Amino acid sequence: MADINELAEKKLKSRMTKIRKCNREPEEKAKFSEKIGISLELEFQNKNPDKLTDGITIITSPEGKVLFADYFYGIPEDDEYTNVEITDKQLKSIIEFFEDYKLQLDDSD
């Protein structure tokens, strides 16, 4: 069995080949994009991140429908972590909070 790092590098190379192909071919991009959901992790700022980490994880379908949402809470110095399912009412408030946000990726300095 190959080392997990080697497997990850190989898979990344394959994914990047596919992404570059999609960048050249709009039809391929449209087809490939239908299969991509988004996983978004929102990490809240804490005064002492070594003592507390918390945030929200949201996973969507390719159409943007939320499939899963939970709150994570951790105490790193004690190596204790837990997740709490987010209710529909809580999710509605989170979505409302972000309704004016737009994600635009930018790698410039």
CYANA upper distance limits for C-alpha pairs under 8 A (distance plus 0.5 A):
  2 ALA  CA      6 GLU  CA      7.04
  2 ALA  CA      7 LEU  CA      7.04
  3 ASP  CA      7 LEU  CA      6.87
  4 ILE  CA      8 ALA  CA      6.58
  5 ASN  CA      9 GLU  CA      6.69
  6 GLU  CA     10 LYS  CA      6.66
  7 LEU  CA     11 LYS  CA      6.65
  8 ALA  CA     12 LEU  CA      6.53
  9 GLU  CA     13 LYS  CA      6.67
 10 LYS  CA     14 SER  CA      6.86
 11 LYS  CA     15 ARG  CA      6.65
 12 LEU  CA     16 MET  CA      6.56
 13 LYS  CA     17 THR  CA      6.72
 14 SER  CA     18 LYS  CA      6.89
 15 ARG  CA     19 ILE  CA      6.69
 16 MET  CA     20 ARG  CA      6.58
 17 THR  CA     21 LYS  CA      6.72
 18 LYS  CA     22 CYS  CA      6.69
 19 ILE  CA     23 ASN  CA      6.73
 19 ILE  CA     29 LYS  CA      8.37
 20 ARG  CA     24 ARG  CA      7.04
 21 LYS  CA     25 GLU  CA      6.62
 21 LYS  CA     28 GLU  CA      7.90
 21 LYS  CA     29 LYS  CA      8.35
 22 CYS  CA     26 PRO  CA      6.77
 22 CYS  CA     27 GLU  CA      8.23
 22 CYS  CA     28 GLU  CA      5.77
 22 CYS  CA     29 LYS  CA      4.77
 22 CYS  CA     32 PHE  CA      8.12
 23 ASN  CA     29 LYS  CA      7.27
 25 GLU  CA     29 LYS  CA      6.82
 26 PRO  CA     30 ALA  CA      6.68
 27 GLU  CA     31 LYS  CA      6.79
 28 GLU  CA     32 PHE  CA      6.52
 29 LYS  CA     33 SER  CA      6.33
 30 ALA  CA     34 GLU  CA      7.03
 31 LYS  CA     35 LYS  CA      8.06
 32 PHE  CA     36 ILE  CA      7.60
 33 SER  CA     62 PRO  CA      7.61
 34 GLU  CA     62 PRO  CA      6.23
 34 GLU  CA     63 GLU  CA      8.33
 35 LYS  CA     62 PRO  CA      6.59
 36 ILE  CA     61 SER  CA      7.64
 36 ILE  CA     62 PRO  CA      5.55
 37 GLY  CA     59 ILE  CA      7.54
 37 GLY  CA     60 THR  CA      5.72
 37 GLY  CA     61 SER  CA      4.98
 37 GLY  CA     62 PRO  CA      4.77
 37 GLY  CA     63 GLU  CA      8.11
 37 GLY  CA     64 GLY  CA      7.82
 38 ILE  CA     58 ILE  CA      8.42
 38 ILE  CA     59 ILE  CA      6.12
 38 ILE  CA     60 THR  CA      5.66
 38 ILE  CA     61 SER  CA      7.32
 38 ILE  CA     62 PRO  CA      7.58
 38 ILE  CA     64 GLY  CA      8.18
 39 SER  CA     57 THR  CA      7.64
 39 SER  CA     58 ILE  CA      6.25
 39 SER  CA     59 ILE  CA      4.90
 39 SER  CA     60 THR  CA      7.00
 40 LEU  CA     57 THR  CA      6.21
 40 LEU  CA     58 ILE  CA      5.66
 40 LEU  CA     59 ILE  CA      6.83
 41 GLU  CA     55 GLY  CA      7.58
 41 GLU  CA     56 ILE  CA      6.26
 41 GLU  CA     57 THR  CA      4.93
 41 GLU  CA     58 ILE  CA      6.91
 42 LEU  CA     55 GLY  CA      5.80
 42 LEU  CA     56 ILE  CA      5.59
 42 LEU  CA     57 THR  CA      6.81
 43 GLU  CA     53 THR  CA      8.01
 43 GLU  CA     54 ASP  CA      6.50
 43 GLU  CA     55 GLY  CA      4.73
 43 GLU  CA     56 ILE  CA      7.06
 44 PHE  CA     53 THR  CA      7.85
 44 PHE  CA     54 ASP  CA      6.36
 44 PHE  CA     55 GLY  CA      5.76
 45 GLN  CA     49 PRO  CA      8.16
 45 GLN  CA     53 THR  CA      8.46
 46 ASN  CA     52 LEU  CA      7.31
 46 ASN  CA     53 THR  CA      7.46
 48 ASN  CA     52 LEU  CA      6.82
 49 PRO  CA     53 THR  CA      6.14
 50 ASP  CA     75 ILE  CA      7.89
 50 ASP  CA     76 PRO  CA      6.27
 50 ASP  CA     77 GLU  CA      6.64
 51 LYS  CA     75 ILE  CA      5.80
 51 LYS  CA     76 PRO  CA      6.31
 51 LYS  CA     77 GLU  CA      6.31
 52 LEU  CA     73 TYR  CA      7.91
 52 LEU  CA     74 GLY  CA      6.18
 52 LEU  CA     75 ILE  CA      5.26
 52 LEU  CA     76 PRO  CA      6.97
 53 THR  CA     72 PHE  CA      8.40
 53 THR  CA     73 TYR  CA      6.33
 53 THR  CA     74 GLY  CA      5.56
 53 THR  CA     75 ILE  CA      6.95
 53 THR  CA     76 PRO  CA      7.80
 54 ASP  CA     71 TYR  CA      7.73
 54 ASP  CA     72 PHE  CA      5.77
 54 ASP  CA     73 TYR  CA      4.83
 54 ASP  CA     74 GLY  CA      6.68
 55 GLY  CA     71 TYR  CA      6.17
 55 GLY  CA     72 PHE  CA      5.87
 55 GLY  CA     73 TYR  CA      7.29
 56 ILE  CA     69 ALA  CA      7.56
 56 ILE  CA     70 ASP  CA      6.18
 56 ILE  CA     71 TYR  CA      4.93
 56 ILE  CA     72 PHE  CA      6.54
 57 THR  CA     68 PHE  CA      8.44
 57 THR  CA     69 ALA  CA      6.03
 57 THR  CA     70 ASP  CA      5.92
 57 THR  CA     71 TYR  CA      6.88
 57 THR  CA     72 PHE  CA      7.97
 58 ILE  CA     66 VAL  CA      7.37
 58 ILE  CA     67 LEU  CA      8.20
 58 ILE  CA     68 PHE  CA      6.26
 58 ILE  CA     69 ALA  CA      4.92
 58 ILE  CA     70 ASP  CA      7.27
 59 ILE  CA     66 VAL  CA      6.41
 59 ILE  CA     67 LEU  CA      6.17
 59 ILE  CA     68 PHE  CA      5.66
 59 ILE  CA     69 ALA  CA      6.91
 60 THR  CA     64 GLY  CA      5.72
 60 THR  CA     65 LYS  CA      5.70
 60 THR  CA     66 VAL  CA      4.82
 60 THR  CA     67 LEU  CA      5.64
 60 THR  CA     68 PHE  CA      7.49
 61 SER  CA     65 LYS  CA      5.75
 61 SER  CA     66 VAL  CA      7.02
 61 SER  CA     67 LEU  CA      6.95
 69 ALA  CA     85 GLU  CA      7.07
 69 ALA  CA     86 ILE  CA      6.21
 69 ALA  CA     91 LEU  CA      7.97
 70 ASP  CA     83 ASN  CA      6.95
 70 ASP  CA     84 VAL  CA      6.11
 70 ASP  CA     85 GLU  CA      4.97
 70 ASP  CA     86 ILE  CA      5.36
 71 TYR  CA     83 ASN  CA      6.06
 71 TYR  CA     84 VAL  CA      5.64
 71 TYR  CA     85 GLU  CA      6.81
 71 TYR  CA     86 ILE  CA      6.89
 72 PHE  CA     81 TYR  CA      7.89
 72 PHE  CA     82 THR  CA      6.40
 72 PHE  CA     83 ASN  CA      4.92
 72 PHE  CA     84 VAL  CA      6.92
 73 TYR  CA     81 TYR  CA      6.30
 73 TYR  CA     82 THR  CA      6.00
 73 TYR  CA     83 ASN  CA      6.77
 74 GLY  CA     79 ASP  CA      8.02
 74 GLY  CA     80 GLU  CA      6.12
 74 GLY  CA     81 TYR  CA      4.64
 74 GLY  CA     82 THR  CA      6.83
 75 ILE  CA     79 ASP  CA      6.52
 75 ILE  CA     80 GLU  CA      5.70
 75 ILE  CA     81 TYR  CA      6.83
 76 PRO  CA     80 GLU  CA      6.78
 76 PRO  CA     81 TYR  CA      8.14
 86 ILE  CA     90 GLN  CA      6.54
 86 ILE  CA     91 LEU  CA      6.81
 87 THR  CA     91 LEU  CA      6.59
 88 ASP  CA     92 LYS  CA      6.63
 89 LYS  CA     93 SER  CA      7.09
 90 GLN  CA     94 ILE  CA      6.83
 91 LEU  CA     95 ILE  CA      6.60
 92 LYS  CA     96 GLU  CA      6.62
 93 SER  CA     97 PHE  CA      6.63
 94 ILE  CA     98 PHE  CA      6.99
 95 ILE  CA     99 GLU  CA      6.54
